[in-house]
Amino acid sequence: MLLPRRQDLAGDVPTDSDVVIVGGGLAGCALAYFLAVAGVEVVLLERAELNREASGTNAGSFHFQIAIHQLTGAGWDADRARLLDDVRFLSRAASMWMDLERELRADLGVHVTGGLMVAETPEQLDILVQKQRVEREGGLETEVLTGAGLRTFAPYLAEDLVGATYCPSEGYANPLVTAPAFAARAIEAGAAVRTHVPVWEVERLEDHSGGSRFVVRHARGALRARRVVNAAGAWAPDLARANGLKLPLHAEGLHVNVTEPRARLLHPVVQHIGRRLTLKQSANGTFIIGGGWPARAEPWPARYSIRWTSMTGNAAVARRVVPALADVRVIHTWAGVWAGSEDLLPVVGESARLPGYFTFVVPTGFTLGPLMASLLAEQMTLSATTRVPLEYSPDRAPVFAGGARRAVPG
């Protein structure tokens, strides 16, 4: 079974559980799976359908190279220790994706194509050279390509691009099936996953009789829980605010274009070190163009809507990098939403101000989501060999407040 059966999602909501997860995107579904296989009693509540927001509307790319938004502007020496930690996490995420289809017994559409990150200027090329040194030290295989070497390797790139870094472990998977596959395996392992169950309130109990710390009030009644995980993505701050918690998160729209199919041209995923671009050619020949161009915010339950300037601007950058796209027609476009943190770091862990209340939101959620879910589950079951970094704490002040990082989601 790849997708959860409708009847499995529509049953009665339990009245008591060890862990309640609010949110049925990739984060919530993956965490439910890892907790359930560890023997933890877990209930996941989703207000609409699984995978309908950020997890199902992103471009599905794996970005393991250091990106521009990870740089603070303070210099490589100042950033080095943190970047090494980032690279080691990304390397672990790459390894996990390579084995995920076997673990979930599902075709997730994983394609390891390699990935190029291109530079247009000498200054951007210097960033590529510097970051490749950190990536190599952190255990991520990357290579700098310039001149004739780049032209031979990627003849489809614009001739005046000055260089690129290549990472052989990058690629993409199908974002439409990954979270549902986690949900299906979670259900098999004993988790209760329920859709169309909006959560109205998480009430803290002063009397912990029976071990319960919270009452989760939802559209079908109430559920007592010992622990709660807020995996509501862009709406996580709204849920947390009712409990007096202020999360360092905000909602942003993003935009994706899909073209008509063409003969095979691109094999690697293509990014840009200084501009908003992710570009790949799917198995059916269409080009998928993304990179975090903004969409127009709409109040829920309306979907975020597209902006013409994002559609054309994103396509223009893709054409600039790959000139052969000049006459390829865009046939489909959509807008999604993602949860961004002010410092672009994940917001993951238990709040010291509200013990038992966890937050699980990852801005680069498709790339890092499965790994972070595994680590959080280990931490919640006290079996962790690697703990979620303290700098990801939901109680933190933003590490780089004031916009030092540039938000370019994957």
C-alpha positions in Angstrom: 0.0 0.0 0.0 1.6 3.3 -1.1 -1.2 5.7 -0.1 -3.3 5.5 3.0 -6.8 4.1 2.4 -9.7 6.5 2.8 -11.2 4.4 5.6 -8.0 4.5 7.6 -8.1 8.3 7.7 -11.8 8.6 8.6 -12.1 6.5 11.7 -13.0 7.7 15.2 -10.4 9.9 16.9 -8.9 8.3 20.0 -9.6 10.0 23.3 -6.1 9.5 24.7 -2.6 9.2 23.3 1.0 9.5 24.3 1.8 11.9 21.4 -0.5 14.0 19.3 0.9 15.5 16.1 -0.9 18.5 14.6 -0.3 18.7 10.9 -0.3 16.1 8.1 2.6 17.4 5.9 5.9 15.6 5.4 7.1 16.6 8.8 4.1 15.3 10.7 3.7 12.1 8.6 7.4 11.2 8.8 7.5 11.8 12.6 4.4 9.7 13.1 6.1 6.9 11.2 9.4 7.0 13.2 7.5 7.2 16.5 5.1 4.4 15.6 7.9 2.0 14.6 9.6 2.8 17.9 6.5 1.6 19.7 5.2 5.1 20.7 1.4 5.6 20.8 0.8 8.4 18.3 -2.2 10.2 16.8 -1.9 12.6 13.8 -4.6 15.2 13.2 -4.8 17.1 9.9 -7.4 19.7 9.3 -7.9 19.0 5.5 -6.1 16.4 3.3 -2.6 15.1 3.9 0.2 16.8 2.0 -1.9 19.7 0.6 0.3 22.6 1.6 4.0 23.2 1.5 4.9 19.5 1.4 2.9 18.8 -1.7 3.5 22.1 -3.6 7.3 22.4 -3.5 9.4 21.3 -6.5 10.7 18.2 -4.7 14.4 18.9 -5.1 17.3 17.7 -2.9 19.6 20.6 -2.1 22.7 19.3 -0.2 25.2 22.1 -1.3 25.7 25.2 0.9 23.3 27.9 -0.4 23.5 31.6 -0.3 20.9 31.9 2.5 23.3 29.9 4.8 25.9 32.7 4.7 25.7 35.5 7.2 28.0 38.0 5.5 30.4 37.8 8.5 33.0 35.9 6.5 34.0 32.3 6.0 36.1 32.1 9.2 33.1 33.3 11.3 30.7 31.0 9.5 32.9 27.9 9.2 32.0 25.9 12.3 28.2 26.4 11.7 28.5 25.6 8.0 30.5 22.4 8.8 27.6 21.3 11.1 25.1 22.2 8.3 27.1 20.2 5.7 27.3 17.1 8.0 23.5 17.2 8.5 23.0 17.6 4.7 25.3 14.7 4.1 23.3 12.5 6.4 20.1 13.7 4.7 21.5 12.6 1.4 22.3 9.2 2.7 18.9 8.8 4.1 17.1 9.7 0.9 19.2 7.0 -0.9 17.6 4.4 1.3 14.1 5.8 1.9 12.3 3.9 -0.9 13.5 0.6 0.5 12.5 1.5 4.0 9.0 2.7 3.1 8.5 0.0 0.4 7.3 2.7 -2.0 8.3 4.3 -5.3 8.9 7.9 -4.2 10.3 8.9 -7.6 13.8 9.3 -6.3 16.2 10.3 -9.0 19.8 10.9 -8.1 20.8 13.1 -11.0 23.6 15.2 -9.5 23.2 19.0 -9.0 24.9 22.1 -10.4 25.1 25.4 -8.6 26.1 28.1 -11.2 27.8 31.5 -10.9 27.5 34.5 -13.2 30.2 36.7 -11.8 33.8 36.4 -10.4 32.5 37.3 -7.0 29.9 34.5 -7.1 32.5 32.0 -8.3 34.7 32.9 -5.3 31.7 31.9 -3.1 31.5 28.6 -4.9 35.2 28.0 -4.4 35.1 28.9 -0.7 32.0 26.8 0.0 33.4 23.8 -1.8 36.3 23.7 0.6 33.9 23.6 3.5 31.7 21.0 1.9 34.8 18.7 1.3 35.8 19.1 4.9 32.3 18.3 6.1 32.2 15.1 4.0 30.0 16.2 1.1 31.4 15.4 -2.3 31.4 18.5 -4.6 33.6 19.8 -7.4 34.3 23.2 -8.9 33.9 23.4 -12.7 35.1 26.3 -14.8 36.1 27.1 -18.4 36.3 24.2 -20.9 35.6 21.7 -18.1 32.2 23.3 -17.4 31.4 23.6 -21.1 32.2 19.9 -21.7 30.2 18.7 -18.6 27.2 21.0 -19.1 27.1 22.3 -22.7 23.5 23.4 -22.2 24.5 26.2 -19.8 24.9 29.8 -21.0 28.5 30.2 -22.3 29.2 33.3 -20.2 28.6 31.6 -16.9 31.9 31.7 -15.1 31.6 28.5 -13.1 29.6 25.9 -11.2 29.9 23.4 -8.4 28.7 19.9 -9.0 27.3 17.6 -6.3 26.7 14.0 -7.5 24.3 13.1 -4.7 21.7 15.8 -5.5 18.5 15.1 -7.3 14.8 15.0 -6.7 11.8 12.9 -5.6 8.0 13.2 -6.1 6.6 15.5 -3.4 3.0 14.3 -4.1 3.6 10.8 -2.8 6.4 11.1 -0.2 4.3 12.3 2.8 1.4 9.9 2.0 3.9 7.0 1.9 5.2 7.9 5.4 1.5 8.1 6.6 0.7 4.7 5.1 3.7 3.1 6.8 2.8 4.9 10.1 -0.7 3.5 10.0 0.7 0.0 9.5 3.0 0.5 12.5 0.0 1.4 14.7 -0.4 5.2 14.4 -3.9 6.7 14.1 -3.9 9.3 11.2 -7.1 11.3 10.9 -7.9 13.9 8.2 -10.5 16.7 8.2 -10.0 17.1 12.0 -9.2 20.8 12.6 -7.5 21.4 16.0 -9.1 24.4 17.8 -7.0 24.5 20.9 -4.2 22.8 22.9 -5.0 23.3 26.5 -2.4 22.8 29.2 -3.5 20.7 32.2 -2.4 21.7 35.6 -3.3 18.3 37.1 -1.2 15.6 35.3 -3.2 12.7 36.6 -2.7 9.7 34.3 0.4 11.4 32.9 -1.6 13.6 30.5 -0.3 17.2 30.2 -2.7 18.5 27.5 -6.2 18.4 26.2 -6.3 18.8 22.4 -9.7 20.2 21.4 -10.6 19.4 17.8 -13.6 19.4 15.5 -14.8 16.0 16.7 -14.2 16.4 20.4 -11.2 16.3 22.7 -8.1 14.2 23.1 -5.9 13.9 26.2 -2.2 13.7 25.4 1.1 13.4 27.3 3.0 15.2 24.5 2.0 17.4 21.6 3.9 18.1 18.4 3.1 21.3 16.5 3.9 20.4 12.9 1.4 22.8 11.4 4.0 24.5 9.1 3.1 28.0 8.1 0.3 28.0 10.6 2.4 26.7 13.5 2.8 30.2 15.1 -1.0 30.5 15.3 -1.4 27.3 17.2 1.6 28.1 19.5 0.4 31.6 20.2 -2.7 30.3 22.1 -0.3 28.7 24.5 1.8 31.9 25.0 4.6 30.7 22.7 6.1 33.0 20.1 7.8 30.9 17.4 10.5 32.5 15.1 8.4 31.6 12.0 6.5 33.3 9.3 4.5 32.2 6.2 5.7 32.9 2.7 4.3 32.0 -0.7 6.3 30.2 -3.3 5.8 29.7 -7.0 6.5 26.8 -9.4 6.3 26.6 -13.3 6.1 23.5 -15.3 6.8 23.5 -19.1 5.7 21.3 -22.0 7.9 18.2 -22.5 11.0 18.3 -24.6 13.7 15.9 -25.6 16.2 15.1 -22.8 18.5 18.2 -22.2 19.2 18.4 -18.5 20.4 15.6 -16.3 21.5 17.5 -13.1 19.3 19.7 -11.0 20.4 23.3 -11.6 20.6 26.1 -8.9 22.1 29.5 -8.9 24.4 30.8 -6.1 23.0 34.3 -6.3 19.5 34.2 -7.8 16.3 32.4 -7.1 16.4 29.3 -9.3 15.9 25.6 -9.1 15.6 23.9 -12.4 15.3 20.2 -13.4 13.9 18.1 -16.2 11.5 15.4 -15.0 11.4 11.8 -16.2 8.5 12.8 -18.6 10.6 15.6 -20.2 8.9 18.6 -18.6 11.1 21.3 -17.0 10.2 22.2 -13.4 11.2 25.7 -12.6 11.2 27.0 -9.0 13.4 28.7 -6.5 11.2 30.5 -4.0 9.7 33.3 -6.1 6.9 34.8 -4.0 3.2 34.0 -4.3 0.2 36.1 -3.2 -1.0 35.3 0.4 -4.6 34.3 0.7 -6.5 33.6 4.0 -7.0 29.9 4.7 -8.8 27.8 3.4 -8.1 29.6 0.1 -4.9 28.6 -1.7 -2.1 31.1 -2.2 -2.4 32.6 -5.7 0.2 33.1 -8.4 1.8 36.4 -9.4 2.5 37.1 -13.0 5.8 38.8 -12.1 7.0 35.6 -10.3 6.0 33.4 -13.2 7.8 35.5 -15.8 10.7 36.4 -13.5 11.4 32.8 -12.6 11.2 31.7 -16.2 13.6 34.5 -17.2 16.3 33.4 -14.8 15.9 29.8 -16.1 16.2 31.0 -19.7 19.3 33.1 -18.7 21.0 30.0 -17.3 19.9 27.5 -20.0 19.3 29.4 -23.2 17.7 26.4 -24.9 14.6 27.1 -22.9 13.8 30.3 -24.8 11.0 28.7 -26.9 9.7 26.2 -24.4 6.2 27.0 -23.3 5.0 27.1 -19.7 1.8 25.0 -19.5 1.2 24.9 -15.8 1.9 27.0 -12.8 0.9 26.8 -9.1 1.5 28.6 -5.9 2.2 27.1 -2.5 3.1 28.2 1.0 6.2 27.5 3.2 7.1 28.2 6.7 10.2 30.4 6.9 12.2 31.1 10.0 13.9 34.5 10.4 17.3 32.8 10.4 16.4 30.0 7.9 17.2 27.4 10.6 14.7 24.6 11.5 12.5 25.2 14.5 12.6 21.8 16.1 12.4 20.6 19.7 10.7 20.8 23.1 9.9 24.2 24.6 11.5 24.7 28.0 8.6 27.1 28.8 6.0 24.4 28.1 7.4 20.9 28.8 5.8 18.3 26.6 5.1 20.8 23.8 7.3 20.2 20.7 7.6 22.2 17.5 8.6 20.6 14.3 9.0 23.0 11.3 11.8 22.8 8.8 12.1 25.6 6.2 14.1 23.3 3.8 11.6 20.7 4.7 11.7 18.4 1.7 15.5 18.0 1.8 15.9 17.7 5.6 12.4 16.6 6.7 12.9 12.9 6.9 16.2 13.2 8.7 14.9 15.7 11.2 11.9 13.5 11.8 14.1 10.6 12.6 16.3 12.6 15.0 13.3 14.1 16.8 11.7 10.7 17.2 15.0 9.4 18.7 15.1 12.3 21.0 11.5 11.8 22.1 12.1 8.1 22.8 15.4 8.8 24.6 17.4 6.7 22.0 19.2 9.5 20.3 22.9 9.2 19.4 22.8 12.6 17.8 20.6 15.3 19.4 18.7 18.0 17.5 21.0 21.0 17.8 20.1 23.5 20.5 20.2 26.3 18.0 17.0 24.8 16.4 15.1 25.3 19.7 11.6 26.9 19.4 12.5 29.1 22.4 15.5 30.7 20.7 15.9 34.3 19.4 16.7 34.3 15.7 20.4 33.6 15.3 20.8 36.0 12.4 18.0 38.5 13.1 17.7 41.5 10.8 17.7 39.8 7.5 21.4 38.8 7.3 20.4 35.6 5.6 18.7 35.6 2.2 15.6 33.4 2.0 15.8 31.2 -1.0 13.8 28.0 -0.2 14.3 24.8 -2.0 
